[in-house]
Amino acid sequence: MDRDLFRQQYDFELEQRNSIAAATNIPLIAIIIVASATSVILLDYQYKSIFQTYLFVILVCLVLFSIVFSVWYLFRSFWNYEYQKLPSTSALKKHYDELLAWHHVQSCAPKDPKERADTDFSSYLNSRLAEASDWNGQNNIVRGNYLHMATAGVAIAVAMLLPAGLIYAYNKAANDDKIYQVHLVNIPSFIQPSATQQEVQMATQPSDSGNKPTATPSVPATPPPAAKPSGPPNTVFKGNRDLVKPSAGGTPLKK
């Protein structure tokens, strides 16, 4: 059989695996957006004992159930899957050499051993390609089905969120704005000092009269010394590199 057919199928299944792994980002982002929007309208809704509120709660519960459903299937689409690939090139070469040596022992003709070894190795390689393709293809089918269910769950959540959002918007528009009244009360006397207390405080404060000795002005002959210098920080270098040691004939260190 043509080996290219097995090789193409083998490469296709590996590419399909990468495509499914990349496709999980779309429902994941959609789940985050829908869950965030649901939490906002759920907490900000003005609840009243009317039919409108009951319908809103039912729709939000359906949204949350769809989100949980989608998260579960999204988790199942990438968890605990094992894929197969061909052995390493060194292992393949070793197997071919073993086949060639075995046919040399079994046959006396000089060309027959190599031809038979090539035929056996080609058959072996086709078998390994077919086995890996079938195994990887089954995993991709299961993962694709789980990913489809996760996407369907997100679609259901969005479909339930739209009417719930309309009810939330109507609730916010119909709800009267809260008016806050601010009353000014008299400040207690123990908070606001009276005139007599202010006079006493002013009397007890030190005055700039001549009764007190004036402070001796400081002589600005020499400014006070600055803080003690801490020196430059250590040199940062990578751990896999050695510091350059100064030598007698080398360039002196910069100060």
N, C-alpha and C positions, 0 to 999 in steps of 0.2 A: 504493500500500500504506500501511497505517497506520504512522505513524512511532513511535507508542507501543510497538509490538511490538519494533522495533529498539532503542529506548531502554531498555526493560526488560531486554532481553538484554544490552545493553552494560553497564548498571549491575550486573546479576547477575554477570557475569564479573569485573568489578573487585572486587566484594564477595567473590567466591570466592577471588580472589587474596589478599586480606587474611586470609581465614579459613585458607587453607593456610599462610600465613606465621606466623600465631599458633599453628597446630596443631603446628608443628615443636618447640615448647617441651616438649611432653609426652614424646616419645621421647628428646629430649636429656637431660631430667632423669632418665628411667629408665635411660639408658645410663650416666650418671655414678654412680647408685646401684649398679647391677649391677657395674660395673667396680670400684668401691670395695670392695664385699663380696667380690668374687672375689680381689682382691689381698690382702685380710686373711686369708682362709682358705688361700690358696696359700702365703703366707709363714709362717703359724703352724702348718701341718700337720706332724705328726710322721711323717716318711717311714720306711717299713719295706718290706722286700722281700716283700710279701704281695699277694694278689689284691685286697684292699680298697684298697691304695694305687694299684694299676694302674687300677682302676675310677675312683678319684677323679681321677687325672691325665687319664684320657680324658674325663671329664665336664667338667673345667676347661678342657681344650683346646677342646671343643665350645662352651663358654660364650665363650671368647675369640674363637673364629672367628665366632660369631654377633654379638658386639659389633662386630668389624671390619666384618662384612657390613652391620650396621645403620648404622654411622657412614658408610660409603661411600654408601649409598642416601639417608641423610639429607642428606649433602653435595650429592648430585645433585638433591635436591628444591628447592634454593633457589639454585643457582649458575648464572649465565650464562643468564638468561631476560630477554627484552625484551618489553615490553607496549606496546600502542598506545592512544592516546586521540585525541579530536577535536582539530583545530587550535584555536588560540587564537581568542577572539571577534573580535579585531581582524582576523585573517586571514580569518575567515568573512565579516565585514562587507565587507572589501575585495573578496572574490570576488563577493558579491551585487551590489555597486555596479558591478563590471565587467560582470556579466551584464546588469544593467539598462541600462547605457550601450550595450552591444552591441546589445540588442534595440531601443533607441531609434533606432539608426542603421539597423537592418534593416527596421523597420516604420514605417508612416506613421500608423497609428491611435494615439490617445493612451493607451488602456487596454490595448491588446494587449502593449506592451513589459513592463509591470509584471506582468501575469498570466503571461506566458511566463517572465519572470525568476523569479517565485515557483515556477513548476513545475520549472524547471531546478535551482533551488537546493534544493528539497525532494528531488528525485531524487538530487542530489549528496550531500546530507546523509544520506539513507538508505543510499547506497552506502558512505559512510565509516563509518557506524555498523555496518553489516553486516560490513565488512572488519575493523574493530577487534574486534568481538565474536567472529568466527571465529578470528582470530589469538590473542586472549587465551584463548579457550576451549580451543584446542589446547595452549597452555602449561599451563593449569590441569589438563587431563587427564593430561599427562605428569608434572607435579609431584605430582598426587594419587597416581598409580601408584607413584612413587618413595617417597612418604611412607608408603604402605601397606606396601611392602616393608621399609622401615626399622622400622615398628611390628611387623611379623611377625618380624623379626630379634630385636627386644627380647623378644618373647614366647617365642621359642625359647631365648634366653639365660636367661630366668627359669625355664623348664621344665627346663633342664639344671642350673641352679644349685641348685634345691631338693634333688634327691638328693645332689648334691655337699655341700651344707650338712649333710644328715643324716649322711653319712659323716664329715664333719669333726667334728660334735658327738659321734658315737660314739668317734672317735679321741681326742678330748680327755677324754672320760669314762673310757675304758679305759686311758689312759696314766697310769702311776704318777707321783705328784708327786715332783719332785726334792727330796731332802733335803740341805741344805748343812750340813756340819759345820765348826765353828769351833774351832780349837786355839789355846790360849794358850801362847805361848812366853816364855821368860825374856827380860827386857829386857837388852840388852848393857850392860856396865858403862860403855862410852863414851857411852851415851845417858843413863843415870841417874847423876847425880853421887853419888859416895860421901860418907860423913860427913866424911872428911878434906878432900875438895875443898870441901864446903860450909863447913867451918870456915875454910879459906883464903880463900874468897870473902867470908865475913863479916868476916874480919880486914882484908882489903884494901879493903872498902867504907868510905867516909868516915863517921865517927861524928859525933854531935852533941855531943861533949865540948867542954870549954872550951879545948883546945889550939889550936883554930882560931879565928881572929877571927870574931866574929859579923858577919853582914852588916848593913849599915846599913839600917834600915827606911825605906822610901820614904815621903815625906811626902805624904799625900793631900790636898794643899792644892787643886790644880786637876786635874781629870781629864785624861788625855791627849786630844789633839784627835782627832776622828773622821776617817774617810777623806775625801778631797777630794770634794766633791759634783760629780757629772758633769752636772747640769742636766737639765731635762725633755727627753723625746724629741721628735722632730719631729712635727708634726701630719700625720696621714694623711688624704688627701683623694682623691676620685675624679679620674681624669685628664680627664674631660670637663667638669669644673667649675673655674672660676677662684677663686683665693683672694680673699676680700673685703679690699680695701685700705682702711686707715683713712684717714679724711678729717678735715679740721679741725673740721667741725661734727658729725661723727658720734660714735658711742659710743666712748669710749676703750677701748684693749685691756685685757683683764683680766691682772693680774699674779699 
